[in-house]
Each structure stands twice: as C-alpha cells, then as structure tokens.
Amino acid sequence: YYDGNAMNEILDSPCIDSKSIQSLNQKLSSAKSYQPYVDQIEKIYKDRSGKKLDALQKCVMYDVLSLKDQYSSWISSYALQKRRHRFNKTSMPTDFSVGFTKGVVESFTYKDGQYYECQFLLDKKSYQPCSIFKGSIVNALSGQHPPINEEGINTYPWMLGVVDDLTMPTEAFEVIGEKSQQQTIRVKENQVTFVDIQQSHHQRKIIFELENPYTSKIVISGTIGKSDEIHAYVKKSVKEHKKYTGDDASRYDVNLLTSCITFIDTEFDGGTILVEDMQCEDGLNLIRSHGTVDSIKVYHAYQDAIDIDFSNIKIRDIVVKHAGNDCLDVSSGQYSIENANLMHCGDKGISIGERSTAQLGEIIVQDAQDGVVSKDQSSVRVEYLKASEIKHQCLSSFQKKQEFGGASLVYAHNKCDAGIYRDPHSEIHHEETRN
C-alpha cells in the first residue's frame, strides 16, 4: 500500500511528475539488488490484474524498495512482529522504530468493543497512556482523521488493528516420505501443521485428525501421487466445541489462512481428498497448484466447501454435501471439472470468477441459490447441467467487481427449470444457437 504522498512533509516522494518518474525508473531499474523483488511484484500484479505496471506504479515500487535499507528496523516493528503483545491501556510495546527521530505517531487500536487512541513519541520511543477514542471512527479508519502537528510536522493516523489476548498459534512440521504407507497426524487446538508430501509411487493413506474445527489447521505442499488418499476430519463432534461468533470470528487467522486444509504450490498426479466437518471460512483451499485430482469429497463445510485460487487444476469427480456458502468457488486460473454432485449449497453450486477459464462436464446441483455462475471476465463452458431446488438462476453470467469486465458462459445441455441471467456486459449462449 502506498499512501499517495500523504507523508510528504517527512519524506519527499520522487514520483510527482513525469521527469522525476523517468529519472528514478532509469536509476533503479539497473540495481541488481532490487531485481528479485521487482520480478515478483510485476508477476503478482500481472497474474492478478492481467496488466503490466505503468511508469507511475514502477516509480512507486522503486521508491518503496529504495527505503528498505533505511527502514530495515521495521523488521522489529510492533505492527509487523509475528508474536502478539498483550494489550495494556497505559503502556504499549516500545521495541520498534519507524525510521524517523521526532514527531508523534497517532495510532488507533481495538479491544473489547472499544477503539483506543494512542500516541507514540518518536524521540522518546515510548507510548503515552492510551485513551478511549471519542472522535469519528469512520474518519479514523478511512484516513480522513486530521493529522497531529508536532514541531511543524504533520503525522497521520496509523491503524494498528485488533490487539487482543489470544494465544498465537503454535506451529508443527511433518514430512510424508516416499515409503510411508499409512500415517496419522494429529493437529492440536490453535495449531498450524505444515506438511511436506514427497513424491511417491507407493500407495499411501494420510489421515489428519483435527482437535478443533476452527483453530486446528493444515498447510500441505509437495506432490500428491495417484495412489495417495488424504482424509481430514475433526476428532470430536463440532457441537462439543465453542462456536466462534462476533468479534471472535474472522475470515482468516493471523497467518492469513482462510481454510482448515490448504494445499499451496502442490503438484497433483491423481489422488483422493476427503474433508469432513470443517468450520473455517473455507473447508478446503487449493492455491497456486496444478495437475489432476481423481476425487474431492467435502461434507459439512461452514462456508465455502472448496475454494481454488491461482491454479491450473483438473478434477475428475467432486462430491459436496452441505456448504454454508458456495459448494465450489474458483478464481484466477484454468479449471476442468469432469463430474460434480453438489448438494445443499448455501449460495452457489459453482462460482467461477476473476478471469478464469473453466470446462465443466456433468454437473448436478441440488438445493442452491444459483446453479453455475461465470463472473468477472471468466469464460465457462458447461456440457451438462442438471439442477433442482434452485432459488434464483440456473446459469448466470455477469460482472461483479469493477476492476474486471463482463463474463461469458456457453452451455450444451441444461436440465433446470429456474431462469438464466446475464448483465449487459456479459454473454450467455446455448451452444447450438451461438453465432
């Protein structure tokens, strides 16, 4: 995030006119130490937006990268630390420096339903006693709160986020070797277990027993073989666990994990996945993965049953029973689904978004708000859809996010009595009647 030169009283930005933009780009584009960062940022931006960085964006990127030595002390910043400090109204952590030596950092934090206003004195490297914030919360969070003027320097508010007394998740690491046959991994409450699955041609059954359906999480990478079976379930009944609601509930945890079971940078050469009774935002999430999965089954997911992002995946068979939101949600990738049986989906049977392409074979949807949805510049072909108990539309094609365009959907066979919808920016056609 770049604040548009809001801090120019302290740090003059070079990205203010075309001449200075060109000058900085030429100067820093040849700096080898920046190149790995530049390549990664440009790749991420291209993958997610479909566009290249323009001259101003490159200038901002180089401007921020050029500060990394000056602000190397940020690594110990309270706001960036991995461990979480306990909240105290009269004292805050002092083990950080923001690179400036004078002035005041005005910050806001949230605890137990109250917003607190705190001031960090840069010269003393200490916090003033925090007090309950009585101003406009909307202005504070949106950046409209007036700056604090200290010694002629305007300092703008900094939102520290939620500070609470939750215990940070513990971490565990496991390796599934080539010759493993059956292995059970138990994931404790409030624990993230990272698993490296090594390539194997042997038959393996990998069982994950989660102690808590909300806070026990698994992150898997490596290679899933054609004879691998993966089964994740909750040790006890969901009803025996505390239900996380209100301020306790979150779409993601402190590690930014939205899913109970996450496959990231994983190669699939077949294999089966069975996931049961997960209460995270996503029951199962595949990220930056590729290959073919023989079977995925998800039963009783709190929100999305299966979420796949930035991947190139073929799935031969999907079964979902009971999802609080979408049964299958994919984005920013290339997807092929041969067969899917999706039952009791809280929202959509299948949602394809953010410039994805998808080939759908035989799709059965029972009890959902919508059957198959193509949105935000996605291109979808449906061979056969059989849907029942659909509240809204069998097939839909539309633009949802303004940064994307319309979508397209082509279908060959549609056995569904509900409607078909497209917005003015999108297309939807029966294959035989398409021009």
Kinemage of the C-alpha trace (Angstrom):
@kinemage 1
@onewidth
@group {chain A} dominant
@subgroup {mainchain}
@vectorlist {calphas} color= white
{ca tyr a 1} P 0.000 0.000 0.000
{ca tyr a 2} L 1.315 3.445 -0.963
{ca asp a 3} L -0.346 6.432 0.657
{ca gly a 4} L -0.184 8.778 -2.324
{ca asn a 5} L 2.462 11.028 -0.812
{ca ala a 6} L 0.389 11.786 2.281
{ca met a 7} L 3.606 11.865 4.299
{ca asn a 8} L 5.420 14.315 2.057
{ca glu a 9} L 6.137 16.631 4.993
{ca ile a 10} L 8.513 13.973 6.297
{ca leu a 11} L 9.576 12.129 3.161
{ca asp a 12} L 9.501 13.771 -0.244
{ca ser a 13} L 8.301 11.376 -2.911
{ca pro a 14} L 10.155 11.364 -6.247
{ca cys a 15} L 7.028 10.177 -8.068
{ca ile a 16} L 5.445 13.598 -8.507
{ca asp a 17} L 5.942 14.381 -12.215
{ca ser a 18} L 6.889 12.606 -15.430
{ca lys a 19} L 10.514 13.811 -15.366
{ca ser a 20} L 11.209 12.608 -11.825
{ca ile a 21} L 9.360 9.334 -12.501
{ca gln a 22} L 11.531 8.646 -15.546
{ca ser a 23} L 14.682 9.592 -13.642
{ca leu a 24} L 14.043 7.229 -10.733
{ca asn a 25} L 12.997 4.361 -13.001
{ca gln a 26} L 16.181 4.658 -15.027
{ca lys a 27} L 18.346 4.904 -11.919
{ca leu a 28} L 16.919 1.935 -10.051
{ca ser a 29} L 15.957 -0.406 -12.879
{ca ser a 30} L 19.620 -1.391 -13.181
{ca ala a 31} L 20.048 -2.083 -9.454
{ca lys a 32} L 20.540 -5.835 -9.202
{ca ser a 33} L 19.664 -5.985 -5.502
{ca tyr a 34} L 16.105 -4.905 -6.311
{ca gln a 35} L 15.541 -7.250 -9.230
{ca pro a 36} L 14.164 -10.273 -7.324
{ca tyr a 37} L 11.604 -8.027 -5.628
{ca val a 38} L 10.751 -6.281 -8.886
{ca asp a 39} L 10.233 -9.557 -10.754
{ca gln a 40} L 7.975 -10.916 -8.020
{ca ile a 41} L 5.861 -7.754 -7.723
{ca glu a 42} L 5.448 -7.484 -11.507
{ca lys a 43} L 4.473 -11.170 -11.760
{ca ile a 44} L 1.881 -10.921 -8.989
{ca tyr a 45} L 0.377 -7.774 -10.485
{ca lys a 46} L 0.247 -9.320 -13.969
{ca asp a 47} L -1.301 -12.557 -12.654
{ca arg a 48} L -3.978 -10.749 -10.707
{ca ser a 49} L -4.819 -7.839 -12.978
{ca gly a 50} L -3.751 -9.041 -16.430
{ca lys a 51} L -1.841 -5.786 -16.882
{ca lys a 52} L 1.731 -4.567 -16.722
{ca leu a 53} L 2.876 -1.941 -14.241
{ca asp a 54} L 2.781 1.548 -15.706
{ca ala a 55} L 5.539 4.128 -15.223
{ca leu a 56} L 3.998 5.676 -12.104
{ca gln a 57} L 3.438 2.277 -10.487
{ca lys a 58} L 7.051 1.280 -11.200
{ca cys a 59} L 8.227 4.539 -9.700
{ca val a 60} L 6.257 3.916 -6.530
{ca met a 61} L 7.613 0.361 -6.414
{ca tyr a 62} L 11.214 1.526 -6.728
{ca asp a 63} L 10.566 4.320 -4.232
{ca val a 64} L 9.359 1.842 -1.623
{ca leu a 65} L 12.137 -0.662 -2.383
{ca ser a 66} L 14.784 2.040 -2.066
{ca leu a 67} L 13.696 2.575 1.531
{ca lys a 68} L 14.342 -0.994 2.612
{ca asp a 69} L 17.816 -0.215 3.986
{ca gln a 70} L 16.721 2.999 5.673
{ca tyr a 71} L 13.798 1.249 7.282
{ca ser a 72} L 15.427 -2.092 7.987
{ca ser a 73} L 14.479 -1.555 11.636
{ca trp a 74} L 10.859 -2.093 10.623
{ca ile a 75} L 11.527 -5.792 10.887
{ca ser a 76} L 11.240 -5.389 14.667
{ca ser a 77} L 8.231 -3.115 14.407
{ca tyr a 78} L 5.331 -3.880 16.717
{ca ala a 79} L 2.962 -3.714 13.774
{ca leu a 80} L 4.965 -6.290 11.832
{ca gln a 81} L 6.004 -8.628 14.609
{ca lys a 82} L 4.759 -12.166 14.406
{ca arg a 83} L 4.187 -12.510 18.124
{ca arg a 84} L 1.248 -10.639 19.554
{ca his a 85} L 1.564 -8.450 22.643
{ca arg a 86} L -0.977 -8.278 25.396
{ca phe a 87} L -2.952 -5.073 25.424
{ca asn a 88} L -2.406 -2.542 28.175
{ca lys a 89} L -4.137 0.839 28.265
{ca thr a 90} L -1.194 2.629 29.865
{ca ser a 91} L 1.779 1.071 28.123
{ca met a 92} L 2.458 -0.290 24.672
{ca pro a 93} L 5.491 -2.138 23.245
{ca thr a 94} L 8.452 0.154 22.669
{ca asp a 95} L 10.700 -2.197 20.706
{ca phe a 96} L 10.247 -0.580 17.337
{ca ser a 97} L 11.444 2.352 15.299
{ca val a 98} L 9.826 3.732 12.169
{ca gly a 99} L 12.924 5.416 10.788
{ca phe a 100} L 12.008 8.916 11.959
{ca thr a 101} L 13.542 10.557 15.019
{ca lys a 102} L 10.991 13.189 16.006
{ca gly a 103} L 7.280 13.741 15.963
{ca val a 104} L 4.304 11.688 17.044
{ca val a 105} L 2.716 8.600 15.537
{ca glu a 106} L -1.028 8.770 16.146
{ca ser a 107} L -2.403 5.243 16.252
{ca phe a 108} L -5.697 3.515 16.872
{ca thr a 109} L -6.331 0.054 18.150
{ca tyr a 110} L -9.385 -2.020 19.022
{ca lys a 111} L -10.044 -4.087 22.104
{ca asp a 112} L -13.213 -5.448 23.737
{ca gly a 113} L -15.602 -3.389 21.619
{ca gln a 114} L -13.733 -0.109 22.180
{ca tyr a 115} L -11.381 1.901 19.966
{ca tyr a 116} L -8.372 3.374 21.726
{ca glu a 117} L -6.282 6.344 20.688
{ca cys a 118} L -2.566 6.110 21.394
{ca gln a 119} L 0.381 8.407 20.700
{ca phe a 120} L 3.899 7.134 20.198
{ca leu a 121} L 6.610 9.722 20.892
{ca leu a 122} L 9.358 9.099 18.354
{ca asp a 123} L 12.099 10.936 20.209
{ca lys a 124} L 11.421 9.060 23.460
{ca lys a 125} L 10.369 5.824 21.762
{ca ser a 126} L 7.518 5.441 24.176
{ca tyr a 127} L 3.723 5.498 24.192
{ca gln a 128} L 1.607 7.993 26.009
{ca pro a 129} L -1.231 6.406 28.021
{ca cys a 130} L -3.948 5.265 25.611
{ca ser a 131} L -7.472 6.585 25.974
{ca ile a 132} L -10.853 5.614 24.575
{ca phe a 133} L -11.243 7.321 21.194
{ca lys a 134} L -14.149 9.766 21.163
{ca gly a 135} L -13.851 11.014 17.582
{ca ser a 136} L -15.308 9.674 14.356
{ca ile a 137} L -14.368 6.016 13.936
{ca val a 138} L -15.263 6.196 10.234
{ca asn a 139} L -12.882 9.119 9.665
{ca ala a 140} L -10.121 7.430 11.631
{ca leu a 141} L -10.327 4.143 9.735
{ca ser a 142} L -10.738 5.759 6.302
{ca gly a 143} L -7.776 8.102 6.653
{ca gln a 144} L -9.887 11.268 6.996
{ca his a 145} L -8.866 11.956 10.585
{ca pro a 146} L -6.892 15.230 10.791
{ca pro a 147} L -3.130 14.907 11.286
{ca ile a 148} L -1.315 15.632 14.513
{ca asn a 149} L 1.039 18.606 14.167
{ca glu a 150} L 4.142 18.258 16.269
{ca glu a 151} L 7.053 20.677 15.792
{ca gly a 152} L 5.690 21.713 12.417
{ca ile a 153} L 5.431 18.123 11.147
{ca asn a 154} L 2.063 16.624 10.232
{ca thr a 155} L 1.734 12.993 11.287
{ca tyr a 156} L -1.176 10.921 10.051
{ca pro a 157} L -3.081 8.216 11.920
{ca trp a 158} L -1.841 4.656 11.844
{ca met a 159} L -4.318 1.829 12.430
{ca leu a 160} L -2.630 -0.896 14.451
{ca gly a 161} L -5.572 -3.259 14.090
{ca val a 162} L -7.057 -5.575 16.662
{ca val a 163} L -4.920 -6.143 19.744
{ca asp a 164} L -6.112 -8.966 21.915
{ca asp a 165} L -5.001 -11.601 24.337
{ca leu a 166} L -5.421 -14.592 22.043
{ca thr a 167} L -2.611 -17.090 22.079
{ca met a 168} L -0.592 -17.164 18.891
{ca pro a 169} L -0.956 -20.451 17.015
{ca thr a 170} L 1.783 -22.947 17.578
{ca glu a 171} L 3.470 -24.495 14.545
{ca ala a 172} L 4.389 -28.077 13.752
{ca phe a 173} L 6.202 -29.561 10.763
{ca glu a 174} L 5.780 -33.002 9.253
{ca val a 175} L 7.255 -34.819 6.267
{ca ile a 176} L 5.431 -37.650 4.491
{ca gly a 177} L 8.171 -39.745 2.964
{ca glu a 178} L 8.222 -41.735 -0.251
{ca lys a 179} L 7.807 -45.091 1.503
{ca ser a 180} L 5.180 -44.100 4.059
{ca gln a 181} L 2.125 -46.360 3.908
{ca gln a 182} L -0.343 -45.064 6.486
{ca gln a 183} L 0.281 -42.122 8.743
{ca thr a 184} L -1.993 -40.272 11.164
{ca ile a 185} L -1.111 -36.683 12.044
{ca arg a 186} L -2.924 -35.107 14.975
{ca val a 187} L -3.315 -31.328 14.855
{ca lys a 188} L -3.783 -29.696 18.227
{ca glu a 189} L -6.137 -26.861 19.032
{ca asn a 190} L -4.761 -23.480 17.906
{ca gln a 191} L -2.013 -25.167 15.880
{ca val a 192} L -0.916 -24.908 12.248
{ca thr a 193} L 0.777 -28.040 10.941
{ca phe a 194} L 2.889 -27.650 7.795
{ca val a 195} L 3.226 -30.867 5.812
{ca asp a 196} L 5.673 -31.641 3.015
{ca ile a 197} L 4.461 -34.629 0.993
{ca gln a 198} L 7.288 -36.124 -1.017
{ca gln a 199} L 6.753 -37.743 -4.398
{ca ser a 200} L 5.961 -41.438 -4.265
{ca his a 201} L 4.645 -44.235 -6.470
{ca his a 202} L 3.534 -46.282 -3.465
{ca gln a 203} L 0.033 -46.398 -2.025
{ca arg a 204} L -0.226 -44.055 0.953
{ca lys a 205} L -3.090 -43.146 3.297
{ca ile a 206} L -2.562 -39.872 5.144
{ca ile a 207} L -5.020 -39.087 7.943
{ca phe a 208} L -5.305 -35.695 9.639
{ca glu a 209} L -7.151 -35.658 12.949
{ca leu a 210} L -8.026 -32.085 13.917
{ca glu a 211} L -8.620 -31.354 17.559
{ca asn a 212} L -10.613 -28.196 16.844
{ca pro a 213} L -12.720 -27.476 13.706
{ca tyr a 214} L -11.947 -23.732 13.899
{ca thr a 215} L -8.335 -23.349 15.060
{ca ser a 216} L -6.596 -26.572 14.018
{ca lys a 217} L -5.194 -26.012 10.519
{ca ile a 218} L -3.097 -27.860 7.964
{ca val a 219} L -0.910 -26.436 5.186
{ca ile a 220} L 0.257 -29.002 2.607
{ca ser a 221} L 2.778 -28.704 -0.198
{ca gly a 222} L 4.726 -31.154 -2.315
{ca thr a 223} L 3.455 -33.856 -4.680
{ca ile a 224} L 0.260 -35.902 -4.364
{ca gly a 225} L 0.573 -39.243 -6.167
{ca lys a 226} L -2.101 -41.238 -7.972
{ca ser a 227} L -2.327 -43.756 -5.097
{ca asp a 228} L -2.432 -41.185 -2.276
{ca glu a 229} L -5.528 -40.947 -0.076
{ca ile a 230} L -5.895 -37.885 2.152
{ca his a 231} L -8.581 -37.795 4.843
{ca ala a 232} L -9.095 -34.869 7.250
{ca tyr a 233} L -11.706 -34.951 9.981
{ca val a 234} L -12.478 -33.436 13.376
{ca lys a 235} L -11.678 -35.528 16.412
{ca lys a 236} L -14.839 -34.625 18.298
{ca ser a 237} L -18.274 -33.519 17.262
{ca val a 238} L -18.482 -29.887 16.153
{ca lys a 239} L -21.163 -29.396 18.793
{ca glu a 240} L -18.609 -30.088 21.527
{ca his a 241} L -16.543 -27.040 20.545
{ca lys a 242} L -17.068 -23.374 21.267
{ca lys a 243} L -18.773 -21.639 18.347
{ca tyr a 244} L -16.706 -18.625 17.212
{ca thr a 245} L -19.036 -15.698 16.561
{ca gly a 246} L -18.998 -11.902 16.619
{ca asp a 247} L -15.611 -10.397 17.470
{ca asp a 248} L -14.040 -13.854 17.796
{ca ala a 249} L -14.944 -14.866 14.245
{ca ser a 250} L -12.670 -13.972 11.352
{ca arg a 251} L -12.395 -14.803 7.674
{ca tyr a 252} L -8.718 -15.567 8.228
{ca asp a 253} L -6.300 -16.091 11.070
{ca val a 254} L -3.061 -14.286 11.948
{ca asn a 255} L -1.281 -16.352 9.275
{ca leu a 256} L -3.888 -15.180 6.722
{ca leu a 257} L -5.177 -18.730 6.344
{ca thr a 258} L -8.866 -18.857 5.395
{ca ser a 259} L -9.061 -22.628 5.197
{ca cys a 260} L -8.784 -25.535 7.603
{ca ile a 261} L -6.979 -27.547 4.898
{ca thr a 262} L -4.749 -25.598 2.490
{ca phe a 263} L -2.777 -27.053 -0.418
{ca ile a 264} L -0.272 -24.492 -1.675
{ca asp a 265} L 2.234 -24.917 -4.525
{ca thr a 266} L 1.203 -28.552 -4.785
{ca glu a 267} L 1.503 -30.848 -7.796
{ca phe a 268} L -1.299 -33.382 -8.193
{ca asp a 269} L -0.813 -36.615 -10.127
{ca gly a 270} L -4.136 -38.137 -9.113
{ca gly a 271} L -5.064 -38.952 -5.525
{ca thr a 272} L -8.220 -38.519 -3.452
{ca ile a 273} L -9.158 -35.967 -0.787
{ca leu a 274} L -11.902 -36.350 1.835
{ca val a 275} L -12.645 -33.456 4.216
{ca glu a 276} L -15.329 -33.539 6.924
{ca asp a 277} L -16.889 -31.063 9.373
{ca met a 278} L -14.570 -28.080 8.869
{ca gln a 279} L -15.718 -24.770 10.346
{ca cys a 280} L -13.182 -22.367 8.789
{ca glu a 281} L -14.065 -19.814 6.091
{ca asp a 282} L -13.103 -22.469 3.515
{ca gly a 283} L -13.240 -26.185 4.174
{ca leu a 284} L -10.584 -26.915 1.538
{ca asn a 285} L -8.390 -24.395 -0.307
{ca leu a 286} L -6.022 -25.027 -3.219
{ca ile a 287} L -3.597 -22.182 -4.037
{ca arg a 288} L -1.044 -21.991 -6.882
{ca ser a 289} L -1.403 -25.704 -7.524
{ca his a 290} L -1.574 -27.739 -10.721
{ca gly a 291} L -2.250 -31.210 -12.084
{ca thr a 292} L -5.096 -33.722 -11.833
{ca val a 293} L -7.054 -34.795 -8.766
{ca asp a 294} L -9.054 -38.016 -9.024
{ca ser a 295} L -11.636 -37.199 -6.351
{ca ile a 296} L -12.524 -34.480 -3.831
{ca lys a 297} L -15.284 -35.005 -1.268
{ca val a 298} L -16.266 -32.373 1.290
{ca tyr a 299} L -19.022 -32.913 3.849
{ca his a 300} L -20.483 -30.237 6.142
{ca ala a 301} L -18.450 -27.074 5.474
{ca tyr a 302} L -19.169 -23.919 7.466
{ca gln a 303} L -18.815 -21.573 4.433
{ca asp a 304} L -17.257 -22.440 1.052
{ca ala a 305} L -16.672 -26.170 0.761
{ca ile a 306} L -13.918 -25.970 -1.902
{ca asp a 307} L -12.034 -22.793 -2.837
{ca ile a 308} L -9.346 -22.854 -5.565
{ca asp a 309} L -7.211 -19.825 -6.492
{ca phe a 310} L -4.400 -19.152 -8.993
{ca ser a 311} L -4.277 -22.770 -10.094
{ca asn a 312} L -4.411 -24.989 -13.173
{ca ile a 313} L -6.385 -27.979 -11.957
{ca lys a 314} L -8.378 -30.864 -13.447
{ca ile a 315} L -10.717 -32.698 -11.073
{ca arg a 316} L -12.329 -35.925 -12.223
{ca asp a 317} L -15.016 -36.156 -9.535
{ca ile a 318} L -16.363 -33.788 -6.852
{ca val a 319} L -18.958 -34.519 -4.186
{ca val a 320} L -20.097 -31.829 -1.740
{ca lys a 321} L -22.826 -32.285 0.849
{ca his a 322} L -23.849 -29.228 2.888
{ca ala a 323} L -21.908 -25.979 2.479
{ca gly a 324} L -22.816 -22.744 4.229
{ca asn a 325} L -21.839 -20.729 1.157
{ca asp a 326} L -20.585 -21.896 -2.277
{ca cys a 327} L -20.034 -25.594 -2.850
{ca leu a 328} L -17.214 -24.824 -5.308
{ca asp a 329} L -15.572 -21.401 -5.758
{ca val a 330} L -12.666 -20.938 -8.198
{ca ser a 331} L -10.801 -17.836 -9.342
{ca ser a 332} L -7.830 -16.613 -11.378
{ca gly a 333} L -6.921 -19.878 -13.066
{ca gln a 334} L -7.730 -22.657 -15.512
{ca tyr a 335} L -10.073 -25.387 -14.351
{ca ser a 336} L -11.615 -28.582 -15.677
{ca ile a 337} L -14.303 -30.469 -13.739
{ca glu a 338} L -15.445 -33.764 -15.280
{ca asn a 339} L -18.192 -34.670 -12.786
{ca ala a 340} L -19.645 -32.856 -9.786
{ca asn a 341} L -22.509 -33.734 -7.443
{ca leu a 342} L -23.217 -30.698 -5.247
{ca met a 343} L -25.966 -30.873 -2.624
{ca his a 344} L -27.295 -28.245 -0.213
{ca cys a 345} L -25.135 -25.268 -1.156
{ca gly a 346} L -25.896 -22.132 0.873
{ca asp a 347} L -25.199 -19.885 -2.113
{ca lys a 348} L -23.864 -21.067 -5.486
{ca gly a 349} L -23.297 -24.577 -6.747
{ca ile a 350} L -20.255 -23.473 -8.762
{ca ser a 351} L -18.830 -19.940 -8.883
{ca ile a 352} L -16.107 -19.100 -11.431
{ca gly a 353} L -14.533 -15.654 -11.165
{ca glu a 354} L -11.638 -13.265 -11.686
{ca arg a 355} L -10.605 -14.011 -15.255
{ca ser a 356} L -10.784 -17.804 -15.026
{ca thr a 357} L -11.453 -20.329 -17.750
{ca ala a 358} L -13.435 -23.448 -16.877
{ca gln a 359} L -14.619 -26.565 -18.676
{ca leu a 360} L -17.465 -28.266 -16.807
{ca gly a 361} L -18.653 -31.764 -17.713
{ca glu a 362} L -21.622 -33.386 -15.967
{ca ile a 363} L -22.738 -31.107 -13.157
{ca ile a 364} L -25.555 -31.977 -10.735
{ca val a 365} L -26.708 -29.297 -8.281
{ca gln a 366} L -29.440 -29.863 -5.709
{ca asp a 367} L -30.664 -27.109 -3.376
{ca ala a 368} L -28.731 -23.881 -4.012
{ca gln a 369} L -29.381 -20.211 -4.638
{ca asp a 370} L -27.729 -20.420 -8.085
{ca gly a 371} L -26.518 -23.318 -10.212
{ca val a 372} L -23.424 -22.227 -12.186
{ca val a 373} L -22.125 -18.646 -12.221
{ca ser a 374} L -19.483 -17.115 -14.520
{ca lys a 375} L -18.318 -13.647 -13.480
{ca asp a 376} L -15.616 -11.006 -13.884
{ca gln a 377} L -14.128 -11.791 -17.303
{ca ser a 378} L -14.310 -15.535 -16.795
{ca ser a 379} L -15.052 -17.881 -19.677
{ca val a 380} L -17.050 -21.025 -18.898
{ca arg a 381} L -18.376 -23.942 -20.924
{ca val a 382} L -20.943 -26.303 -19.375
{ca glu a 383} L -21.522 -29.630 -21.115
{ca tyr a 384} L -24.429 -30.849 -18.970
{ca leu a 385} L -26.219 -29.229 -16.040
{ca lys a 386} L -28.942 -30.949 -14.048
{ca ala a 387} L -30.157 -28.710 -11.239
{ca ser a 388} L -33.133 -28.809 -8.868
{ca glu a 389} L -34.367 -26.692 -5.962
{ca ile a 390} L -32.648 -23.607 -7.383
{ca lys a 391} L -33.889 -20.383 -5.752
{ca his a 392} L -32.562 -17.866 -8.300
{ca gln a 393} L -30.833 -18.748 -11.601
{ca cys a 394} L -29.706 -21.988 -13.212
{ca leu a 395} L -26.978 -20.200 -15.190
{ca ser a 396} L -25.642 -16.671 -14.718
{ca ser a 397} L -23.003 -14.510 -16.377
{ca phe a 398} L -22.164 -11.055 -15.042
{ca gln a 399} L -19.607 -8.525 -13.868
{ca lys a 400} L -19.321 -8.241 -10.084
{ca lys a 401} L -16.068 -6.345 -9.499
{ca gln a 402} L -15.405 -3.067 -11.253
{ca glu a 403} L -11.763 -3.875 -11.981
{ca phe a 404} L -12.878 -6.723 -14.260
{ca gly a 405} L -15.120 -6.842 -17.303
{ca gly a 406} L -18.123 -8.956 -18.210
{ca ala a 407} L -18.106 -12.740 -18.317
{ca ser a 408} L -19.178 -15.414 -20.805
{ca leu a 409} L -20.893 -18.766 -20.433
{ca val a 410} L -21.751 -21.388 -23.062
{ca tyr a 411} L -23.842 -24.454 -22.267
{ca ala a 412} L -24.769 -27.549 -24.267
{ca his a 413} L -27.450 -29.193 -22.089
{ca asn a 414} L -29.423 -27.514 -19.315
{ca lys a 415} L -31.890 -29.591 -17.293
{ca cys a 416} L -33.038 -26.901 -14.877
{ca asp a 417} L -36.384 -25.135 -14.513
{ca ala a 418} L -35.123 -21.880 -12.980
{ca gly a 419} L -34.002 -18.881 -15.044
{ca ile a 420} L -30.932 -17.789 -16.979
{ca tyr a 421} L -29.393 -14.370 -16.365
{ca arg a 422} L -26.735 -12.161 -17.908
{ca asp a 423} L -25.961 -8.483 -17.356
{ca pro a 424} L -25.361 -6.003 -20.242
{ca his a 425} L -21.589 -6.560 -20.073
{ca ser a 426} L -21.706 -10.353 -20.356
{ca glu a 427} L -22.690 -13.182 -22.688
{ca ile a 428} L -24.534 -16.448 -22.239
{ca his a 429} L -25.410 -18.819 -25.110
{ca his a 430} L -26.795 -22.234 -25.842
{ca glu a 431} L -24.075 -23.964 -27.827
{ca glu a 432} L -26.328 -24.911 -30.745
{ca thr a 433} L -27.688 -21.373 -31.190
{ca arg a 434} L -24.465 -19.457 -30.694
{ca asn a 435} L -23.470 -17.387 -33.720
